Amino acid sequence: MGDTMVCYAKRKFSFKPKYEFFGIDVQIEGSFFAFNYKVVRDGVVIASVYKAVTFMRDSYVVDVFDAANIPLVLAIAVMFDHVHHRGNSGIIGQ
């Protein structure tokens, strides 16, 4: 990945927040603003992400089912956290 943009996400016009990914073929199922979602590629769940209940700070559980997808899934989780807390658009890999 390095300094090369791998993909980016663009918010789709909708009453519920939805994002479309460009540069990769993944879909998000569930609620990323509630931090309870699955990352799906070609109909196969490659990871699940959910928010753990804590009192002091945000903590997340990220289960990635193939080690090759770890960088991508962590980048998606960080992007959603950034968008959720700051309201910015998401760019992964830049």
MDAnalysis code that builds the backbone (N, CA, C; Angstrom):
import MDAnalysis as mda
import numpy as np

u = mda.Universe.empty(282, n_residues=94, atom_resindex=np.repeat(np.arange(94), 3), trajectory=True)
u.add_TopologyAttr("name", ["N", "CA", "C"] * 94)
u.add_TopologyAttr("resid", np.arange(1, 95))
u.add_TopologyAttr("resname", ["MET", "GLY", "ASP", "THR", "MET", "VAL", "CYS", "TYR", "ALA", "LYS", "ARG", "LYS", "PHE", "SER", "PHE", "LYS", "PRO", "LYS", "TYR", "GLU", "PHE", "PHE", "GLY", "ILE", "ASP", "VAL", "GLN", "ILE", "GLU", "GLY", "SER", "PHE", "PHE", "ALA", "PHE", "ASN", "TYR", "LYS", "VAL", "VAL", "ARG", "ASP", "GLY", "VAL", "VAL", "ILE", "ALA", "SER", "VAL", "TYR", "LYS", "ALA", "VAL", "THR", "PHE", "MET", "ARG", "ASP", "SER", "TYR", "VAL", "VAL", "ASP", "VAL", "PHE", "ASP", "ALA", "ALA", "ASN", "ILE", "PRO", "LEU", "VAL", "LEU", "ALA", "ILE", "ALA", "VAL", "MET", "PHE", "ASP", "HIS", "VAL", "HIS", "HIS", "ARG", "GLY", "ASN", "SER", "GLY", "ILE", "ILE", "GLY", "GLN"])
u.atoms.positions = np.array([
    [0.818, -1.185, 0.000],
    [0.000, 0.000, 0.000],
    [0.865, 1.253, 0.000],
    [1.722, 1.444, 0.999],
    [2.616, 2.592, 1.017],
    [1.889, 3.907, 0.899],
    [2.334, 4.751, -0.048],
    [1.732, 6.059, -0.257],
    [0.674, 6.056, -1.359],
    [0.289, 4.894, -1.815],
    [-0.666, 4.787, -2.904],
    [-2.087, 4.643, -2.350],
    [-3.029, 5.408, -2.913],
    [-4.416, 5.262, -2.495],
    [-4.929, 3.926, -3.017],
    [-5.447, 3.122, -2.115],
    [-5.948, 1.796, -2.450],
    [-7.412, 1.872, -2.851],
    [-8.184, 2.628, -2.082],
    [-9.598, 2.773, -2.368],
    [-10.130, 3.985, -1.622],
    [-11.369, 4.332, -1.910],
    [-12.016, 5.376, -1.138],
    [-13.490, 5.059, -1.029],
    [-14.120, 5.680, -0.053],
    [-15.544, 5.478, 0.176],
    [-16.250, 6.809, 0.005],
    [-17.407, 6.765, -0.634],
    [-18.194, 7.964, -0.858],
    [-19.577, 7.724, -0.270],
    [-20.058, 8.705, 0.475],
    [-21.376, 8.575, 1.077],
    [-22.442, 8.646, -0.007],
    [-23.374, 7.704, 0.033],
    [-24.487, 7.672, -0.912],
    [-25.633, 8.489, -0.330],
    [-26.400, 9.132, -1.209],
    [-27.553, 9.888, -0.749],
    [-28.595, 8.903, -0.229],
    [-28.920, 9.027, 1.051],
    [-29.860, 8.110, 1.681],
    [-30.247, 8.677, 3.036],
    [-31.403, 8.266, 3.542],
    [-31.792, 8.682, 4.883],
    [-30.919, 8.021, 5.937],
    [-30.528, 6.785, 5.676],
    [-29.580, 6.100, 6.541],
    [-28.198, 6.255, 5.921],
    [-27.172, 6.486, 6.733],
    [-25.823, 6.619, 6.163],
    [-25.392, 5.336, 5.450],
    [-25.030, 5.472, 4.174],
    [-24.532, 4.349, 3.384],
    [-23.322, 4.829, 2.600],
    [-22.376, 3.945, 2.417],
    [-21.170, 4.280, 1.684],
    [-20.975, 3.314, 0.530],
    [-20.425, 3.837, -0.539],
    [-20.053, 3.029, -1.690],
    [-18.533, 3.051, -1.779],
    [-17.939, 1.885, -1.953],
    [-16.484, 1.785, -2.035],
    [-16.037, 1.769, -3.485],
    [-14.956, 2.456, -3.752],
    [-14.349, 2.492, -5.077],
    [-12.926, 1.969, -4.960],
    [-12.538, 1.105, -5.875],
    [-11.186, 0.551, -5.864],
    [-11.116, -0.848, -5.275],
    [-12.144, -1.254, -4.521],
    [-12.227, -2.606, -3.980],
    [-13.672, -3.066, -4.107],
    [-13.861, -4.362, -4.095],
    [-15.199, -4.918, -4.235],
    [-15.653, -5.478, -2.889],
    [-16.104, -4.597, -1.993],
    [-16.638, -5.020, -0.703],
    [-17.951, -4.304, -0.449],
    [-18.766, -4.922, 0.377],
    [-20.002, -4.319, 0.836],
    [-20.000, -4.377, 2.357],
    [-20.716, -3.437, 2.959],
    [-20.877, -3.417, 4.398],
    [-22.321, -3.792, 4.699],
    [-22.502, -4.787, 5.551],
    [-23.836, -5.201, 5.965],
    [-23.962, -4.957, 7.452],
    [-25.060, -4.352, 7.855],
    [-25.278, -4.031, 9.260],
    [-25.227, -2.532, 9.446],
    [-24.923, -2.101, 10.635],
    [-24.898, -0.683, 10.959],
    [-23.493, -0.259, 11.357],
    [-22.820, 0.478, 10.465],
    [-21.466, 0.880, 10.829],
    [-21.467, 2.016, 11.846],
    [-22.538, 2.823, 11.918],
    [-22.581, 3.862, 12.945],
    [-22.868, 3.280, 14.319],
    [-23.476, 2.113, 14.386],
    [-23.633, 1.408, 15.655],
    [-22.431, 0.491, 15.886],
    [-21.513, 0.468, 14.943],
    [-20.330, -0.390, 14.975],
    [-20.713, -1.839, 15.225],
    [-21.601, -2.316, 14.378],
    [-21.991, -3.711, 14.370],
    [-22.249, -4.071, 12.907],
    [-21.190, -4.447, 12.210],
    [-21.316, -4.702, 10.779],
    [-20.379, -5.808, 10.322],
    [-20.654, -6.292, 9.113],
    [-19.825, -7.309, 8.475],
    [-19.279, -6.739, 7.184],
    [-18.073, -7.126, 6.855],
    [-17.457, -6.758, 5.583],
    [-17.585, -7.982, 4.684],
    [-18.208, -7.779, 3.520],
    [-18.532, -8.891, 2.619],
    [-17.860, -8.657, 1.269],
    [-17.237, -9.698, 0.747],
    [-16.634, -9.661, -0.594],
    [-17.115, -10.894, -1.352],
    [-17.696, -10.664, -2.519],
    [-18.199, -11.749, -3.370],
    [-19.171, -12.662, -2.612],
    [-20.009, -12.077, -1.765],
    [-21.001, -12.838, -1.025],
    [-20.481, -13.579, 0.187],
    [-19.182, -13.439, 0.472],
    [-18.560, -14.144, 1.599],
    [-18.166, -13.119, 2.665],
    [-18.546, -13.381, 3.914],
    [-18.164, -12.498, 5.013],
    [-16.672, -12.670, 5.259],
    [-15.913, -11.562, 5.121],
    [-14.465, -11.635, 5.351],
    [-14.088, -11.100, 6.724],
    [-15.040, -10.369, 7.373],
    [-14.739, -9.843, 8.709],
    [-16.023, -9.365, 9.375],
    [-15.976, -9.298, 10.693],
    [-17.061, -8.675, 11.446],
    [-16.444, -7.678, 12.421],
    [-17.160, -6.592, 12.644],
    [-16.682, -5.529, 13.527],
    [-17.834, -5.149, 14.447],
    [-17.553, -5.068, 15.741],
    [-18.569, -4.569, 16.653],
    [-17.908, -3.824, 17.799],
    [-18.686, -2.923, 18.378],
    [-18.200, -2.084, 19.462],
    [-18.357, -2.842, 20.767],
    [-17.275, -2.901, 21.531],
    [-17.313, -3.534, 22.844],
    [-17.810, -2.506, 23.862],
    [-18.514, -2.969, 24.849],
    [-19.050, -2.076, 25.874],
    [-17.953, -1.771, 26.890],
    [-17.580, -0.500, 26.950],
    [-16.614, -0.029, 27.938],
    [-17.086, 1.318, 28.465],
    [-16.522, 1.731, 29.573],
    [-16.955, 2.990, 30.181],
    [-16.014, 4.152, 29.897],
    [-14.775, 3.893, 29.614],
    [-13.788, 4.963, 29.500],
    [-13.524, 5.415, 28.069],
    [-13.552, 4.508, 27.109],
    [-13.216, 4.876, 25.729],
    [-13.826, 3.879, 24.760],
    [-13.763, 4.231, 23.484],
    [-14.279, 3.327, 22.460],
    [-13.332, 2.141, 22.302],
    [-13.903, 0.956, 22.297],
    [-13.145, -0.269, 22.040],
    [-13.938, -1.086, 21.033],
    [-13.230, -1.742, 20.126],
    [-13.877, -2.494, 19.069],
    [-13.291, -3.893, 18.998],
    [-14.127, -4.833, 18.584],
    [-13.682, -6.193, 18.316],
    [-13.751, -6.366, 16.802],
    [-12.625, -6.747, 16.215],
    [-12.538, -6.951, 14.769],
    [-12.106, -8.390, 14.538],
    [-12.993, -9.173, 13.953],
    [-12.677, -10.556, 13.600],
    [-12.476, -10.627, 12.094],
    [-11.247, -10.946, 11.690],
    [-10.918, -11.072, 10.265],
    [-10.651, -12.546, 10.009],
    [-11.343, -13.116, 9.027],
    [-11.329, -14.555, 8.827],
    [-10.233, -15.044, 7.889],
    [-9.497, -14.124, 7.261],
    [-8.355, -14.467, 6.413],
    [-7.309, -13.383, 6.639],
    [-6.121, -13.779, 7.064],
    [-5.076, -12.823, 7.413],
    [-4.740, -11.864, 6.270],
    [-4.961, -12.277, 5.040],
    [-4.669, -11.399, 3.894],
    [-5.557, -10.158, 3.894],
    [-6.699, -10.200, 4.574],
    [-7.631, -9.078, 4.604],
    [-7.452, -8.146, 5.803],
    [-6.518, -8.439, 6.684],
    [-6.346, -7.640, 7.903],
    [-6.108, -6.163, 7.600],
    [-5.150, -5.786, 6.741],
    [-4.927, -4.341, 6.501],
    [-6.174, -3.632, 5.961],
    [-6.873, -4.260, 5.033],
    [-8.067, -3.652, 4.443],
    [-9.167, -3.466, 5.487],
    [-9.442, -4.501, 6.261],
    [-10.527, -4.438, 7.250],
    [-10.208, -3.423, 8.340],
    [-8.969, -3.387, 8.797],
    [-8.598, -2.390, 9.809],
    [-8.707, -0.974, 9.252],
    [-8.339, -0.783, 7.994],
    [-8.474, 0.547, 7.375],
    [-9.945, 0.952, 7.286],
    [-10.813, 0.026, 6.951],
    [-12.244, 0.326, 6.891],
    [-12.771, 0.685, 8.272],
    [-12.393, -0.078, 9.286],
    [-12.849, 0.196, 10.651],
    [-12.364, 1.563, 11.139],
    [-11.111, 1.892, 10.855],
    [-10.567, 3.196, 11.257],
    [-11.275, 4.318, 10.512],
    [-11.544, 4.121, 9.216],
    [-12.236, 5.142, 8.447],
    [-13.628, 5.405, 9.015],
    [-14.378, 4.345, 9.320],
    [-15.715, 4.529, 9.879],
    [-15.661, 5.225, 11.236],
    [-14.685, 4.875, 12.054],
    [-14.539, 5.541, 13.348],
    [-14.247, 7.025, 13.148],
    [-13.377, 7.329, 12.204],
    [-13.027, 8.723, 11.902],
    [-14.250, 9.493, 11.397],
    [-14.989, 8.908, 10.479],
    [-16.187, 9.552, 9.940],
    [-17.217, 9.749, 11.046],
    [-17.381, 8.749, 11.883],
    [-18.377, 8.798, 12.955],
    [-18.078, 9.927, 13.944],
    [-16.812, 10.084, 14.305],
    [-16.450, 11.075, 15.321],
    [-16.189, 12.467, 14.767],
    [-15.842, 12.548, 13.485],
    [-15.473, 13.853, 12.937],
    [-16.340, 14.289, 11.763],
    [-17.140, 13.399, 11.225],
    [-18.028, 13.761, 10.117],
    [-17.335, 13.968, 8.791],
    [-16.130, 13.447, 8.632],
    [-15.379, 13.613, 7.382],
    [-15.688, 12.495, 6.412],
    [-15.361, 12.714, 5.149],
    [-15.482, 11.625, 4.173],
    [-14.338, 10.651, 4.395],
    [-14.484, 9.455, 3.853],
    [-13.493, 8.421, 4.100],
    [-12.582, 8.174, 2.933],
    [-11.305, 8.182, 3.204],
    [-10.315, 7.811, 2.203],
    [-9.399, 6.790, 2.867],
    [-9.244, 5.636, 2.247],
    [-8.405, 4.581, 2.784],
    [-7.121, 4.522, 1.977],
    [-5.999, 4.496, 2.667],
    [-4.719, 4.309, 1.996],
    [-4.078, 5.579, 1.527],
    [-4.497, 6.740, 2.043],
    [-3.843, 7.981, 1.639],
    [-3.368, 8.698, 2.863],
])
